[in-house]
Amino acid sequence: QVQLVESGGGLVQPGGSLRLSCAASGSIFSINVMGWYRQPSGKQRELVATVPSGGSAHYADSVKGRFTISRDNAKNTVDLQMNSLKPEDTAVYYCNADLRYKPEDRTWYRWWGQGTQVTVSS
């Protein structure tokens, strides 16, 4: 069983900052890509940022320059530092990991956290 647990969500004012954290645990051999997605109320889930193991991060245009994703491969954690937050950043943020359970697995299995609410409002 694999679990991804997010933390750090909350209510902040526009222009403020927030840091989200996610820890993956359980029967994991390795993790390829870790990332963050978000889903505003009534809208479809969208990519925020991803980072592969040993690779460069990718950001959605809407957050580039404001958000920074980082991961610790040894700890199987991924963080999202969010600065200069805007009301349109309000959403449930989900942690994602593409992982394999055994070295002989020929595909990656996608797991999601339960989500953490981020609200940007005055």
C-alpha positions in Angstrom: 0.0 0.0 0.0 1.2 3.5 -0.9 0.3 6.7 0.7 0.9 10.3 -0.4 0.2 12.8 2.4 0.0 16.5 1.7 0.3 19.3 4.3 0.7 23.0 4.4 -2.5 24.3 2.9 -4.5 27.1 4.3 -5.8 30.6 3.9 -3.5 33.4 2.8 -3.9 36.9 1.5 -3.1 37.9 -2.0 0.7 38.4 -2.4 1.4 36.0 0.4 3.3 32.8 0.5 2.6 29.2 1.3 4.7 26.0 1.3 3.1 22.7 0.5 4.7 19.4 1.4 4.1 15.8 0.3 5.5 12.6 1.6 5.2 9.3 -0.1 5.4 6.1 1.9 4.8 2.4 1.6 5.9 -0.3 -0.7 7.9 1.8 -3.2 11.0 0.8 -5.1 11.5 4.0 -7.0 9.7 7.1 -8.0 10.1 8.6 -11.5 8.1 11.9 -11.5 6.6 13.7 -8.6 4.5 16.8 -9.0 1.6 19.0 -8.0 -1.8 19.4 -9.6 -4.7 21.6 -8.6 -8.4 21.6 -9.1 -10.4 24.8 -8.6 -14.0 24.4 -7.5 -16.1 23.3 -10.4 -13.2 23.0 -12.8 -10.9 20.3 -14.1 -7.7 19.3 -12.5 -4.7 20.9 -14.0 -0.9 20.6 -13.9 1.0 23.0 -11.6 4.5 21.6 -11.6 6.4 18.4 -12.0 10.0 17.3 -11.4 11.6 14.0 -12.5 14.3 12.2 -10.5 17.5 13.9 -11.5 15.8 16.2 -14.0 14.6 19.7 -14.5 11.3 21.0 -13.2 8.4 21.9 -15.4 5.9 24.6 -14.6 2.6 25.7 -15.9 2.7 29.1 -17.4 0.3 30.4 -14.9 2.7 29.8 -12.0 6.1 30.1 -13.6 8.3 32.6 -11.7 6.1 32.4 -8.6 6.1 28.7 -7.6 9.1 26.5 -7.0 9.0 22.7 -6.8 11.7 20.7 -5.1 12.1 17.1 -4.1 14.2 14.9 -1.9 14.7 11.6 -3.7 16.1 9.9 -0.6 13.1 10.8 1.5 10.5 10.5 -1.3 9.1 14.0 -0.6 8.2 16.9 -2.8 7.5 20.5 -1.8 5.9 23.4 -3.6 6.9 26.9 -2.5 4.2 29.3 -3.6 5.0 33.0 -3.6 3.0 36.1 -4.8 -0.2 34.2 -4.5 -3.3 35.3 -6.4 -6.9 34.6 -5.9 -7.0 32.5 -9.0 -4.5 30.1 -7.3 -7.3 29.1 -5.0 -7.9 25.3 -5.4 -7.4 21.9 -3.9 -3.8 21.0 -4.5 -2.9 17.3 -5.1 0.4 15.6 -4.8 1.3 13.1 -7.5 3.9 10.4 -7.8 4.6 8.0 -10.7 6.3 5.0 -9.0 7.1 1.3 -9.3 6.9 -1.3 -6.6 9.6 -3.6 -7.8 12.6 -3.2 -10.0 11.1 -5.5 -12.7 8.0 -3.5 -13.0 7.7 -2.4 -16.7 5.4 0.6 -16.1 4.8 3.4 -13.7 1.9 3.5 -11.4 0.2 6.8 -10.6 -0.7 7.7 -7.1 -2.5 10.7 -5.7 -2.7 12.4 -2.3 -6.0 13.3 -0.8 -5.5 17.0 -1.5 -5.0 20.1 0.6 -7.1 23.3 0.3 -5.3 26.5 -0.7 -7.4 29.7 -0.5 -6.1 33.1 -1.5 -8.5 35.8 -0.4 -8.6 39.2 1.4 
